[in-house]
């Protein structure tokens, strides 16, 4: 069984399409859906209770953040595999079964993630190398070019990312993790509220010898909204920079951590 775990914060506008796609399209594997609601102020909880009574709804009275929310969902899960899925995604094919079958067939694979696309089907960054100062600077430039010239760059990225490969991380917007591996590394780092929790998890899993695989043979649409869309820019930036610095101090003591901190201070980002 696959336990699909969603963490929601004021994501009512996305929830229906996300959950509906799971139940309508997933046919090749048994699954359950667990939704942790982080004290939403909209009608998210009412929508789930009314339209999707088969979803196991966990109602938190406080906003636990992404890491703690997912860990809470895991504690109620029964599956041998966890699919961590953002509420601002939806399925267009039976990706849950494809990912589950791949993990079953590849015993050395601990984590697998699909290709993510924008709603028009164009390429969206879904995986990459683990962060280091040089990697982050290169990726920063890539993102800037992609944002400005997306219609030109996306087809090139699509071709470059068309083959399955081992990677440093796959995005937490849609990642499947073996239960035993997740429990071995003690889940998401609850010192991270949101952002970098996926890279941190993948880094610790790689350190145990598990493989992380990007599998572009199946696609999931990611709308890039969700929780961050209902949060102020200043708050989003605060969470992002705190998580970034935590990651570097945890995994890159020394030069990389010092360079990133200096860069953020010089550019006024912290």
C-alpha positions in Angstrom: 0.0 0.0 0.0 1.0 3.6 -0.7 0.2 6.3 1.9 -0.3 9.6 0.1 0.4 12.4 2.6 -0.8 15.9 2.0 0.0 18.9 4.2 -2.5 21.8 3.8 -2.5 25.4 4.9 -5.3 27.6 3.4 -5.1 25.6 0.1 -8.8 25.3 -0.5 -8.6 26.4 -4.1 -6.3 23.5 -5.0 -7.5 20.7 -2.7 -10.5 19.5 -4.7 -8.6 19.0 -7.9 -5.6 17.4 -6.2 -7.6 14.9 -4.2 -10.1 14.2 -6.9 -7.3 13.3 -9.3 -5.8 10.9 -6.9 -9.1 8.9 -6.5 -10.1 9.1 -10.2 -6.7 8.2 -11.8 -4.9 5.9 -9.3 -6.0 2.4 -10.3 -2.9 0.2 -10.3 -2.0 0.2 -6.6 -3.8 0.2 -3.3 -3.5 3.6 -1.4 -4.8 5.7 1.3 -4.8 9.5 1.5 -3.9 11.3 4.8 -4.3 15.1 4.9 -2.8 17.1 7.7 -4.4 20.5 8.0 -2.2 23.2 9.5 -4.9 25.3 11.2 -6.3 26.7 7.9 -8.5 29.7 8.1 -10.3 29.0 4.9 -12.9 26.2 4.3 -10.3 23.5 3.5 -11.4 21.2 6.4 -15.1 21.5 5.5 -14.4 20.7 1.9 -12.5 17.5 2.7 -15.1 16.4 5.2 -18.0 17.1 2.8 -16.5 15.8 -0.5 -13.9 13.3 0.5 -14.9 11.4 3.6 -12.5 8.6 2.7 -9.6 10.9 3.4 -8.0 10.6 6.8 -8.1 14.2 8.0 -5.8 15.3 10.8 -6.7 18.7 12.2 -3.9 20.6 13.8 -4.8 23.7 16.0 -1.5 25.3 15.0 0.6 25.7 11.8 3.1 22.9 12.2 5.0 23.7 9.0 5.8 21.2 6.2 8.3 19.0 8.0 6.3 18.5 11.3 3.0 18.2 9.3 4.4 15.4 7.2 5.9 13.6 10.1 2.5 13.8 11.9 0.8 12.3 8.8 3.4 9.5 8.7 2.5 8.5 12.2 -1.0 7.6 11.0 0.1 5.9 7.8 -0.2 2.2 7.1 1.7 2.0 3.8 5.1 0.5 3.0 5.8 3.6 0.8 5.0 7.2 1.4 4.1 9.6 -1.4 4.6 13.2 -0.1 2.5 15.3 -2.4 1.8 19.1 -2.4 -1.8 20.2 -2.5 -1.1 22.4 -5.5 -0.4 19.4 -7.7 -2.8 17.1 -9.6 -2.4 13.9 -11.5 -2.8 13.5 -15.2 -1.9 9.8 -15.3 -1.5 7.0 -12.9 1.8 8.3 -11.5 1.3 6.8 -8.1 1.3 3.3 -9.6 4.3 4.0 -11.8 6.4 5.3 -8.9 5.3 2.5 -6.6 6.1 -0.2 -9.2 9.5 1.4 -9.9 10.4 1.3 -6.2 9.2 -2.3 -6.0 11.4 -3.3 -8.9 14.5 -1.4 -7.9 15.4 -2.6 -4.4 18.4 -0.1 -4.1 16.1 2.9 -4.8 15.1 4.7 -1.6 13.4 7.8 -3.1 11.9 8.4 -6.5 10.3 11.5 -8.0 8.4 12.1 -11.3 8.8 14.9 -13.8 6.9 18.0 -12.7 5.3 20.2 -15.3 3.4 23.5 -15.4 -0.2 23.4 -16.3 0.6 23.9 -20.0 2.7 20.7 -19.8 6.1 22.6 -20.0 9.1 21.6 -18.1 9.5 22.5 -14.4 12.6 21.8 -12.3 12.0 18.5 -10.5 15.4 17.3 -9.3 19.0 18.2 -9.2 22.3 18.2 -7.4 22.6 18.7 -3.6 23.2 22.3 -2.6 26.7 23.7 -2.3 27.8 27.3 -2.8 28.8 26.8 -6.5 25.8 24.7 -7.3 23.4 27.3 -5.8 25.0 30.1 -7.8 24.7 28.1 -11.0 21.1 27.1 -10.3 20.2 30.7 -9.4 21.3 31.8 -12.9 19.5 28.9 -14.5 16.3 29.8 -12.7 16.6 33.5 -13.7 17.1 32.6 -17.3 14.2 30.1 -17.2 11.8 32.7 -15.7 12.7 35.3 -18.4 12.9 32.9 -21.4 10.7 30.0 -20.3 9.1 29.3 -23.6 12.5 29.0 -25.3 14.4 27.2 -22.5 11.7 24.7 -21.4 11.9 22.5 -24.5 15.7 22.3 -24.1 15.4 21.4 -20.4 12.7 18.8 -21.4 15.2 17.1 -23.7 18.1 17.3 -21.2 15.8 15.8 -18.5 14.1 13.1 -20.5 16.1 10.1 -19.1 15.8 8.5 -15.7 18.9 9.1 -13.6 20.3 9.2 -10.1 20.2 12.6 -8.6 21.0 14.4 -5.3 17.4 15.4 -4.6 13.9 15.2 -6.0 11.4 17.9 -5.0 9.1 17.4 -2.0 6.2 18.5 -4.2 6.0 14.9 -5.2 8.4 12.3 -3.8 7.9 8.7 -3.0 10.0 7.3 -0.1 10.3 3.7 1.2 8.9 3.6 4.7 11.8 1.7 6.2 14.3 4.2 4.8 12.2 7.2 6.0 12.1 5.7 9.5 15.8 4.8 9.5 16.7 8.5 9.0 14.0 9.6 11.4 11.9 11.5 8.9 11.9 15.1 8.0 14.0 17.5 10.1 11.5 19.3 12.3 13.9 22.2 12.7 13.0 23.1 9.1 9.6 24.8 8.9 9.4 24.7 5.1 11.9 24.8 2.2 15.0 22.6 2.0 13.3 19.8 3.9 13.3 17.7 0.8 17.0 18.3 0.1 17.9 17.6 3.7 15.9 14.3 3.7 17.6 13.2 0.4 21.0 14.1 1.7 20.6 12.0 4.8 19.2 9.1 2.8 22.1 9.3 0.4 24.5 9.2 3.4 22.9 5.8 4.3 23.6 4.4 0.8 20.1 4.8 -0.6 19.6 5.9 -4.1 17.6 8.9 -5.2 16.1 8.6 -8.7 14.4 11.1 -11.0 11.9 9.3 -13.2 10.6 11.4 -16.0 8.5 8.6 -17.5 5.5 9.9 -15.6 4.4 13.5 -15.0 2.6 15.4 -12.3 1.3 19.0 -12.8 2.5 21.4 -10.2 0.8 24.8 -10.0 3.4 26.5 -7.7 0.8 28.0 -5.4 -0.3 26.2 -2.3 0.7 27.3 1.2 3.3 29.9 0.1 0.7 31.7 -2.0 -1.3 32.5 1.1 1.7 33.8 3.0 3.4 37.2 2.8 6.6 37.6 0.8 8.5 38.6 3.9 7.4 35.5 5.8 8.2 33.2 2.8 11.7 34.8 2.5 12.2 34.4 6.3 11.4 30.7 6.2 13.5 30.1 3.1 16.6 31.8 4.4 16.3 30.2 7.8 16.0 26.8 6.2 18.8 27.5 3.8 21.2 28.5 6.6 20.1 25.5 8.7 20.9 23.2 5.8 24.4 24.6 5.3 25.3 24.7 8.9 24.1 21.1 9.3 25.7 19.6 6.2 28.4 22.1 5.1 30.3 23.3 8.1 33.2 25.5 7.0 33.8 27.2 3.6 30.4 26.5 1.9 28.4 27.6 4.9 30.6 30.8 5.4 30.3 31.7 1.7 26.5 31.4 1.7 26.1 33.4 4.9 28.4 36.1 3.6 26.6 36.2 0.2 23.2 36.5 1.9 24.5 39.3 4.2 26.1 41.2 1.3 23.0 41.0 -0.8 20.8 42.1 2.0 18.8 38.8 2.0 19.3 38.3 5.8 
